[in-house]
Amino acid sequence: MTWTGPGALVAWSLASACTSASAPSTDAPLAGGAPAALRTAPAAKPLPEGQPGLVVLNTTEVDIDLYTATVVDRAGRLGSRVLWPHKHDCEDQARSRVVPRSGGRFTLPPPSRTFAPGECEPGPPLPPGEYVVRVDSGYATELHATATVTLPMTAPVELRLERHVGAVPCTDALAQRAFTLTAAEVGRARSLPSVPKDILDGCDGARARCVASGEPPPLPPAACEVTLWTGEYAGILRVSRPAGRDAPRGLTAELDHDVVYSRFPHATRSSSSVYEHDGRALVIAGEDSEHWHEHGGDAARVGYVTLRVHNPFEREVPFTVAGLEFLRSFSCEPPSEVKARPVVRAVDPPRALPPGESALTISFEAQEAYQGHCDRFATRARIVVFGVERGVTSEHNVGRFDPID
């Protein structure tokens, strides 16, 4: 499966235009200097030395015009806030905050009236408490500074701009903050077609836990499960839903290295269904697959799905595949339009599901899948077990690559 691992975020980079445009970003400016809008903007005046404030220290060999600074309370309940508006959102408020190279310093005022991402007017003053502040350079994701501050501040706090490599030590409290931030992002981005509005219903963020691996379990949990995995440069929050009747398996979101903001929440269309019999539940779950094609070339061809099965009985359970539906959407929303009903070519195993956990592979006449902008594809298998027909869907993440000259 890839929908809840780091690969899912890569596969969906082509659809990033369908996500929140005002989420914090560290993708620009790139090496070569600050953008023109900031080179000509008035400079923000640093505070006198010794006063309470955020003292940003530049350990690199280049001058850095600070790109953005994000602040979050320890539990994440106030959400991610920024210390100044993004230049693209509020050009009239653009300021240059240059930290000289080789040990240069620039002092920012203590966090007080901060901005919601995308807003040009500050919110109310931050209440007293403990906060985490992240200052981004804009040169690379790993080049940033982070510190914990207590408001009201009574002394300067130093933040060192340096390359952060290696996973941040992860705790359950950090996982719970990640869920809180992601839930706020999902709520703020209700218009995102890739996120069903009820995807987090029944999920308890207080039970979020850190895990050692970014790979999801092959089968859905008995109840909603929330986990955070912290990688070398970022974290992945995974929400795994219990089995239902062709119920989506869950959601992923990307967290920054220090879990200060959440972005790019995405729900998979891969689903799971449960078949109850004699007081036991047999579960069949779809999983994502990845497919690629050349930009301007032939479409990718999708000709199989792999499903995961949990058979709780001590015997084989007969099943049949009643049919297949190849699904598509054009604007990031979960695929639902039936484009074809392909003919089944082969089923492995062909007639019965073995006891325990196993894989079920269904091959069919190949279907074309071309990624134009934010297209999504899936195959829904209609499977009959114990005389009950249910749908089980597997999403096909389709990406495109440019030809090499």
SETOR-194051 format. One record per residue (C-alpha): residue in three letters; x, y negated, z negated. Coordinates in nm, 3 decimals, always signed. Last residue first. Layout:
// SETOR-194051
<Ala <X Y Z>>,
...
This chain:
// SETOR-194051
<Asp <+1.601 -1.499 +2.416>>,
<Ile <+1.452 -1.319 +2.116>>,
<Pro <+1.075 -1.290 +2.141>>,
<Asp <+0.870 -1.459 +1.869>>,
<Phe <+0.709 -1.234 +1.609>>,
<Arg <+0.345 -1.156 +1.537>>,
<Gly <+0.169 -1.027 +1.228>>,
<Val <-0.125 -0.792 +1.176>>,
<Asn <-0.228 -0.688 +0.825>>,
<His <-0.461 -0.393 +0.887>>,
<Glu <-0.723 -0.359 +0.611>>,
<Ser <-0.853 -0.017 +0.504>>,
<Thr <-1.221 +0.027 +0.426>>,
<Val <-1.418 +0.305 +0.256>>,
<Gly <-1.791 +0.323 +0.332>>,
<Arg <-2.022 +0.561 +0.151>>,
<Glu <-2.235 +0.858 +0.255>>,
<Val <-2.371 +1.085 -0.018>>,
<Gly <-2.434 +1.460 +0.047>>,
<Phe <-2.179 +1.559 -0.217>>,
<Val <-1.918 +1.368 -0.012>>,
<Val <-1.988 +1.189 +0.318>>,
<Ile <-1.733 +0.941 +0.448>>,
<Arg <-1.802 +0.634 +0.658>>,
<Ala <-1.460 +0.496 +0.746>>,
<Arg <-1.420 +0.120 +0.772>>,
<Thr <-1.124 -0.004 +0.974>>,
<Ala <-0.984 -0.351 +0.920>>,
<Phe <-0.862 -0.658 +1.107>>,
<Arg <-0.794 -1.021 +1.017>>,
<Asp <-0.725 -1.311 +1.249>>,
<Cys <-0.575 -1.630 +1.110>>,
<His <-0.392 -1.773 +1.409>>,
<Gly <-0.386 -1.557 +1.724>>,
<Gln <-0.282 -1.221 +1.580>>,
<Tyr <-0.373 -0.957 +1.838>>,
<Ala <-0.524 -0.623 +1.733>>,
<Glu <-0.601 -0.366 +2.005>>,
<Gln <-0.771 -0.042 +1.900>>,
<Ala <-0.625 +0.309 +1.926>>,
<Glu <-0.861 +0.605 +1.958>>,
<Phe <-0.877 +0.754 +1.611>>,
<Ser <-0.660 +0.918 +1.345>>,
<Ile <-0.794 +0.970 +0.992>>,
<Thr <-0.544 +1.042 +0.714>>,
<Leu <-0.653 +1.153 +0.365>>,
<Ala <-0.389 +1.140 +0.093>>,
<Ser <-0.399 +1.333 -0.235>>,
<Glu <-0.453 +1.304 -0.609>>,
<Gly <-0.599 +1.594 -0.805>>,
<Pro <-0.790 +1.886 -0.652>>,
<Pro <-0.782 +1.920 -0.271>>,
<Leu <-1.029 +1.735 -0.046>>,
<Ala <-1.200 +1.961 +0.209>>,
<Arg <-1.263 +1.973 +0.586>>,
<Pro <-0.981 +1.846 +0.806>>,
<Pro <-0.700 +1.752 +0.570>>,
<Asp <-0.597 +1.560 +0.776>>,
<Val <-0.859 +1.432 +1.023>>,
<Ala <-0.805 +1.406 +1.398>>,
<Arg <-0.925 +1.212 +1.704>>,
<Val <-1.221 +1.018 +1.563>>,
<Val <-1.388 +0.807 +1.832>>,
<Pro <-1.378 +0.433 +1.778>>,
<Arg <-1.685 +0.230 +1.680>>,
<Ala <-1.585 -0.112 +1.805>>,
<Lys <-1.589 -0.483 +1.726>>,
<Val <-1.795 -0.467 +1.405>>,
<Glu <-1.780 -0.813 +1.247>>,
<Ser <-1.689 -0.791 +0.878>>,
<Pro <-1.323 -0.889 +0.839>>,
<Pro <-1.254 -1.075 +0.514>>,
<Glu <-1.241 -1.449 +0.594>>,
<Cys <-0.921 -1.590 +0.744>>,
<Ser <-1.093 -1.757 +1.041>>,
<Phe <-1.118 -1.499 +1.322>>,
<Ser <-1.266 -1.186 +1.163>>,
<Arg <-1.245 -0.825 +1.277>>,
<Leu <-1.377 -0.478 +1.197>>,
<Phe <-1.326 -0.136 +1.362>>,
<Glu <-1.606 +0.092 +1.249>>,
<Leu <-1.565 +0.469 +1.200>>,
<Gly <-1.806 +0.762 +1.176>>,
<Ala <-1.965 +1.035 +0.964>>,
<Val <-1.631 +1.167 +0.838>>,
<Thr <-1.713 +1.488 +0.652>>,
<Phe <-1.635 +1.619 +0.305>>,
<Pro <-1.595 +1.948 +0.117>>,
<Val <-1.454 +1.939 -0.238>>,
<Glu <-1.164 +2.168 -0.321>>,
<Arg <-1.163 +2.301 -0.675>>,
<Glu <-1.052 +2.198 -1.022>>,
<Phe <-1.260 +1.881 -0.999>>,
<Pro <-1.130 +1.531 -1.066>>,
<Asn <-1.062 +1.458 -0.695>>,
<His <-0.873 +1.128 -0.665>>,
<Val <-0.821 +1.032 -0.303>>,
<Arg <-0.607 +0.776 -0.124>>,
<Leu <-0.695 +0.676 +0.232>>,
<Thr <-0.465 +0.642 +0.532>>,
<Val <-0.603 +0.482 +0.847>>,
<Tyr <-0.512 +0.551 +1.208>>,
<Gly <-0.496 +0.410 +1.560>>,
<Val <-0.407 +0.043 +1.547>>,
<Arg <-0.239 -0.101 +1.855>>,
<Ala <-0.060 -0.434 +1.831>>,
<Ala <-0.146 -0.671 +2.114>>,
<Asp <+0.075 -0.699 +2.419>>,
<Gly <+0.298 -1.000 +2.453>>,
<Gly <+0.248 -1.372 +2.397>>,
<His <+0.398 -1.352 +2.049>>,
<Glu <+0.535 -0.998 +2.016>>,
<His <+0.337 -0.752 +1.808>>,
<Trp <+0.337 -0.631 +1.450>>,
<His <+0.134 -0.394 +1.231>>,
<Glu <+0.117 -0.358 +0.852>>,
<Ser <-0.115 -0.122 +0.662>>,
<Asp <-0.340 -0.193 +0.366>>,
<Glu <-0.492 +0.082 +0.156>>,
<Gly <-0.834 +0.243 +0.138>>,
<Ala <-0.963 +0.420 -0.171>>,
<Ile <-1.159 +0.742 -0.225>>,
<Val <-1.274 +0.819 -0.580>>,
<Leu <-1.443 +1.132 -0.719>>,
<Ala <-1.624 +1.051 -1.042>>,
<Arg <-1.735 +1.316 -1.290>>,
<Gly <-2.062 +1.370 -1.476>>,
<Asp <-2.174 +1.655 -1.252>>,
<His <-2.124 +1.443 -0.940>>,
<Glu <-2.041 +1.076 -0.890>>,
<Tyr <-1.887 +0.955 -0.564>>,
<Val <-1.685 +0.634 -0.601>>,
<Ser <-1.586 +0.397 -0.325>>,
<Ser <-1.274 +0.189 -0.271>>,
<Ser <-1.186 -0.111 -0.060>>,
<Ser <-0.923 -0.268 +0.160>>,
<Arg <-1.054 -0.614 +0.242>>,
<Thr <-0.769 -0.768 +0.044>>,
<Ala <-0.816 -1.086 -0.156>>,
<His <-0.560 -1.367 -0.123>>,
<Pro <-0.454 -1.635 -0.368>>,
<Phe <-0.189 -1.851 -0.196>>,
<Arg <-0.067 -2.049 -0.496>>,
<Ser <-0.005 -2.033 -0.869>>,
<Tyr <+0.193 -2.294 -1.063>>,
<Val <+0.431 -2.315 -1.358>>,
<Val <+0.507 -1.944 -1.373>>,
<Asp <+0.886 -1.993 -1.406>>,
<His <+0.994 -1.840 -1.072>>,
<Asp <+0.684 -1.970 -0.894>>,
<Leu <+0.370 -1.761 -0.882>>,
<Glu <+0.220 -1.599 -0.572>>,
<Ala <-0.133 -1.460 -0.583>>,
<Thr <-0.285 -1.117 -0.523>>,
<Leu <-0.645 -0.998 -0.522>>,
<Gly <-0.842 -0.679 -0.557>>,
<Arg <-0.962 -0.346 -0.424>>,
<Pro <-1.262 -0.482 -0.240>>,
<Ala <-1.574 -0.270 -0.320>>,
<Asp <-1.692 -0.018 -0.055>>,
<Arg <-1.935 +0.107 -0.319>>,
<Gly <-1.748 +0.074 -0.646>>,
<Ala <-1.396 +0.153 -0.763>>,
<Pro <-1.240 -0.071 -1.027>>,
<Arg <-1.066 -0.395 -0.925>>,
<Ser <-0.692 -0.460 -0.935>>,
<Val <-0.578 -0.819 -0.993>>,
<Arg <-0.211 -0.861 -0.904>>,
<Leu <+0.005 -1.159 -0.992>>,
<Ile <+0.333 -1.174 -0.801>>,
<Gly <+0.629 -1.370 -0.932>>,
<Ala <+0.900 -1.573 -0.765>>,
<Tyr <+1.272 -1.600 -0.691>>,
<Glu <+1.427 -1.275 -0.814>>,
<Gly <+1.099 -1.103 -0.891>>,
<Thr <+0.849 -1.125 -1.175>>,
<Trp <+0.559 -0.879 -1.172>>,
<Leu <+0.234 -0.982 -1.335>>,
<Thr <-0.058 -0.747 -1.405>>,
<Val <-0.436 -0.777 -1.434>>,
<Glu <-0.653 -0.465 -1.447>>,
<Cys <-1.030 -0.458 -1.393>>,
<Ala <-1.169 -0.131 -1.531>>,
<Ala <-1.122 +0.239 -1.444>>,
<Pro <-0.818 +0.151 -1.232>>,
<Pro <-0.804 +0.173 -0.851>>,
<Leu <-0.579 +0.433 -0.686>>,
<Pro <-0.235 +0.410 -0.524>>,
<Pro <-0.087 +0.211 -0.814>>,
<Pro <+0.046 -0.128 -0.707>>,
<Glu <+0.410 -0.203 -0.621>>,
<Gly <+0.563 -0.508 -0.785>>,
<Ser <+0.738 -0.298 -1.046>>,
<Ala <+0.832 -0.350 -1.411>>,
<Val <+0.493 -0.471 -1.526>>,
<Cys <+0.377 -0.767 -1.733>>,
<Arg <+0.029 -0.754 -1.884>>,
<Ala <-0.300 -0.939 -1.856>>,
<Arg <-0.545 -0.844 -2.131>>,
<Ala <-0.627 -1.204 -2.227>>,
<Gly <-0.706 -1.263 -1.859>>,
<Asp <-1.018 -1.047 -1.887>>,
<Cys <-1.161 -0.952 -1.546>>,
<Gly <-1.538 -0.898 -1.525>>,
<Asp <-1.581 -1.139 -1.236>>,
<Leu <-1.244 -1.222 -1.077>>,
<Ile <-1.345 -1.152 -0.713>>,
<Asp <-1.683 -1.323 -0.749>>,
<Lys <-1.613 -1.617 -0.517>>,
<Pro <-1.467 -1.396 -0.246>>,
<Val <-1.118 -1.526 -0.154>>,
<Ser <-1.002 -1.527 +0.210>>,
<Pro <-1.258 -1.789 +0.313>>,
<Leu <-1.096 -2.054 +0.095>>,
<Ser <-1.381 -2.294 +0.014>>,
<Arg <-1.375 -2.187 -0.349>>,
<Ala <-1.024 -2.332 -0.372>>,
<Arg <-1.048 -2.500 -0.710>>,
<Gly <-1.200 -2.189 -0.865>>,
<Val <-0.936 -1.964 -0.710>>,
<Glu <-0.664 -2.204 -0.824>>,
<Ala <-0.808 -2.213 -1.176>>,
<Ala <-0.822 -1.833 -1.186>>,
<Thr <-0.463 -1.823 -1.065>>,
<Leu <-0.346 -2.058 -1.340>>,
<Thr <-0.524 -1.855 -1.608>>,
<Phe <-0.392 -1.529 -1.463>>,
<Ala <-0.034 -1.657 -1.461>>,
<Arg <-0.075 -1.783 -1.817>>,
<Gln <-0.182 -1.434 -1.924>>,
<Ala <+0.117 -1.282 -1.748>>,
<Leu <+0.348 -1.525 -1.931>>,
<Ala <+0.192 -1.425 -2.262>>,
<Asp <+0.246 -1.061 -2.165>>,
<Thr <+0.615 -1.133 -2.134>>,
<Cys <+0.850 -1.157 -1.837>>,
<Pro <+1.216 -1.254 -1.852>>,
<Val <+1.259 -1.462 -1.531>>,
<Ala <+1.388 -1.247 -1.249>>,
<Gly <+1.731 -1.321 -1.109>>,
<Val <+1.877 -1.623 -0.935>>,
<His <+1.815 -1.981 -1.042>>,
<Arg <+2.031 -2.222 -0.846>>,
<Glu <+2.098 -2.542 -1.034>>,
<Leu <+1.928 -2.869 -1.117>>,
<Arg <+1.978 -2.887 -1.496>>,
<Leu <+1.691 -3.026 -1.703>>,
<Glu <+1.793 -3.213 -2.018>>,
<Val <+1.543 -3.321 -2.285>>,
<Pro <+1.573 -3.673 -2.435>>,
<Ala <+1.439 -3.732 -2.788>>,
<Thr <+1.107 -3.794 -2.968>>,
<Met <+0.868 -3.645 -2.713>>,
<Pro <+0.498 -3.645 -2.796>>,
<Leu <+0.469 -3.384 -2.667>>,
<Thr <+0.699 -3.083 -2.690>>,
<Val <+0.918 -2.993 -2.395>>,
<Thr <+1.025 -2.663 -2.238>>,
<Ala <+1.271 -2.693 -1.951>>,
<Thr <+1.305 -2.605 -1.583>>,
<Ala <+1.533 -2.726 -1.304>>,
<His <+1.527 -2.628 -0.937>>,
<Leu <+1.734 -2.474 -0.660>>,
<Glu <+1.583 -2.123 -0.612>>,
<Thr <+1.312 -2.242 -0.375>>,
<Ala <+1.557 -2.428 -0.155>>,
<Tyr <+1.630 -2.790 -0.066>>,
<Gly <+1.314 -2.950 -0.204>>,
<Ser <+1.483 -3.023 -0.536>>,
<Asp <+1.202 -2.903 -0.757>>,
<Val <+1.155 -3.015 -1.119>>,
<Arg <+0.973 -2.767 -1.345>>,
<Val <+0.828 -2.874 -1.680>>,
<Val <+0.689 -2.631 -1.939>>,
<Tyr <+0.466 -2.773 -2.211>>,
<Glu <+0.419 -2.753 -2.588>>,
<Gly <+0.158 -2.965 -2.757>>,
<Pro <+0.012 -3.312 -2.794>>,
<Pro <-0.263 -3.396 -2.544>>,
<Leu <-0.173 -3.506 -2.190>>,
<Pro <-0.300 -3.854 -2.111>>,
<Pro <-0.612 -3.866 -1.891>>,
<Gly <-0.580 -3.799 -1.518>>,
<Pro <-0.375 -3.991 -1.267>>,
<Glu <-0.521 -4.118 -0.937>>,
<Cys <-0.376 -4.005 -0.603>>,
<Glu <-0.500 -3.645 -0.612>>,
<Gly <-0.369 -3.358 -0.400>>,
<Pro <-0.233 -3.159 -0.693>>,
<Ala <-0.387 -3.298 -1.014>>,
<Phe <-0.186 -3.593 -1.137>>,
<Thr <-0.021 -3.663 -1.472>>,
<Arg <-0.077 -3.927 -1.735>>,
<Ser <+0.185 -3.845 -1.997>>,
<Pro <+0.503 -3.654 -1.922>>,
<Pro <+0.803 -3.834 -2.078>>,
<Pro <+0.959 -4.079 -1.830>>,
<Leu <+1.210 -3.941 -1.578>>,
<Thr <+1.582 -3.983 -1.630>>,
<Phe <+1.826 -3.940 -1.340>>,
<Arg <+2.172 -3.794 -1.386>>,
<Gly <+2.481 -3.730 -1.174>>,
<Gly <+2.695 -3.426 -1.252>>,
<Ser <+2.846 -3.365 -0.911>>,
<Arg <+2.585 -3.529 -0.688>>,
<Pro <+2.368 -3.832 -0.764>>,
<Val <+2.003 -3.776 -0.861>>,
<Val <+1.780 -3.980 -0.631>>,
<Arg <+1.421 -4.054 -0.728>>,
<Ser <+1.278 -4.237 -0.426>>,
<Arg <+0.915 -4.339 -0.459>>,
<Ala <+0.603 -4.272 -0.254>>,
<Gln <+0.289 -4.428 -0.406>>,
<Asp <+0.154 -4.582 -0.084>>,
<Glu <+0.201 -4.247 +0.091>>,
<Cys <-0.051 -4.071 -0.133>>,
<Asp <-0.125 -3.718 -0.011>>,
<His <+0.176 -3.672 +0.219>>,
<Lys <+0.411 -3.819 -0.043>>,
<His <+0.292 -3.574 -0.306>>,
<Pro <+0.162 -3.751 -0.612>>,
<Trp <+0.379 -3.797 -0.921>>,
<Leu <+0.427 -3.601 -1.245>>,
<Val <+0.235 -3.300 -1.114>>,
<Arg <-0.025 -3.095 -1.302>>,
<Ser <-0.082 -2.718 -1.309>>,
<Gly <-0.382 -2.617 -1.517>>,
<Leu <-0.496 -2.751 -1.852>>,
<Arg <-0.546 -2.397 -1.981>>,
<Gly <-0.200 -2.280 -1.874>>,
<Ala <-0.117 -2.129 -2.212>>,
<Arg <+0.211 -2.320 -2.257>>,
<Asp <+0.083 -2.636 -2.094>>,
<Val <+0.187 -2.691 -1.735>>,
<Val <+0.405 -2.955 -1.572>>,
<Thr <+0.514 -2.980 -1.210>>,
<Ala <+0.783 -3.209 -1.069>>,
<Thr <+0.818 -3.276 -0.696>>,
<Tyr <+1.081 -3.353 -0.434>>,
<Leu <+1.362 -3.515 -0.628>>,
<Asp <+1.602 -3.693 -0.393>>,
<Ile <+1.918 -3.487 -0.435>>,
<Asp <+2.272 -3.613 -0.371>>,
<Val <+2.495 -3.325 -0.263>>,
<Glu <+2.772 -3.126 -0.438>>,
<Thr <+2.540 -2.954 -0.686>>,
<Thr <+2.516 -2.978 -1.067>>,
<Asn <+2.250 -3.253 -1.066>>,
<Leu <+2.127 -3.329 -1.418>>,
<Val <+1.764 -3.438 -1.469>>,
<Val <+1.710 -3.613 -1.804>>,
<Leu <+1.341 -3.584 -1.891>>,
<Gly <+1.253 -3.862 -2.133>>,
<Pro <+1.288 -3.994 -2.486>>,
<Gln <+1.523 -4.296 -2.490>>,
<Gly <+1.897 -4.237 -2.516>>,
<Glu <+1.996 -4.391 -2.181>>,
<Pro <+1.763 -4.656 -2.048>>,
<Leu <+1.495 -4.513 -1.818>>,
<Pro <+1.558 -4.463 -1.448>>,
<Lys <+1.396 -4.706 -1.204>>,
<Ala <+1.201 -4.547 -0.921>>,
<Ala <+1.347 -4.639 -0.583>>,
<Pro <+1.141 -4.810 -0.318>>,
<Ala <+1.062 -4.597 -0.013>>,
<Thr <+1.277 -4.617 +0.301>>,
<Arg <+1.459 -4.287 +0.255>>,
<Leu <+1.139 -4.137 +0.115>>,
<Ala <+0.924 -4.170 +0.428>>,
<Ala <+1.228 -4.084 +0.642>>,
<Pro <+1.258 -3.738 +0.488>>,
<Ala <+1.538 -3.679 +0.235>>,
<Gly <+1.870 -3.544 +0.351>>,
<Gly <+2.013 -3.284 +0.585>>,
<Ala <+1.917 -2.972 +0.396>>,
<Leu <+1.543 -2.925 +0.403>>,
<Pro <+1.269 -3.154 +0.271>>,
<Ala <+1.072 -2.938 +0.241>>,
<Asp <+0.970 -2.580 +0.151>>,
<Thr <+0.936 -2.640 -0.221>>,
<Ser <+0.557 -2.650 -0.240>>,
<Pro <+0.295 -2.736 -0.499>>,
<Ala <-0.056 -2.659 -0.371>>,
<Ser <-0.210 -2.946 -0.174>>,
<Ala <-0.274 -2.757 +0.148>>,
<Ser <-0.482 -2.488 -0.020>>,
<Thr <-0.483 -2.181 +0.203>>,
<Cys <-0.603 -2.134 +0.560>>,
<Ala <-0.285 -2.288 +0.700>>,
<Ser <-0.100 -2.006 +0.526>>,
<Ala <-0.248 -1.751 +0.767>>,
<Leu <+0.075 -1.673 +0.952>>,
<Ser <+0.245 -1.621 +0.615>>,
<Trp <+0.000 -1.336 +0.550>>,
<Ala <+0.235 -1.050 +0.618>>,
<Val <+0.497 -1.213 +0.397>>,
<Leu <+0.255 -1.245 +0.108>>,
<Ala <+0.144 -0.885 +0.145>>,
<Gly <+0.505 -0.767 +0.146>>,
<Pro <+0.554 -0.897 -0.209>>,
<Gly <+0.320 -0.626 -0.336>>,
<Thr <-0.055 -0.636 -0.389>>,
<Trp <-0.176 -0.576 -0.036>>,
<Thr <+0.114 -0.356 +0.062>>,
<Met <+0.000 +0.000 +0.000>>,
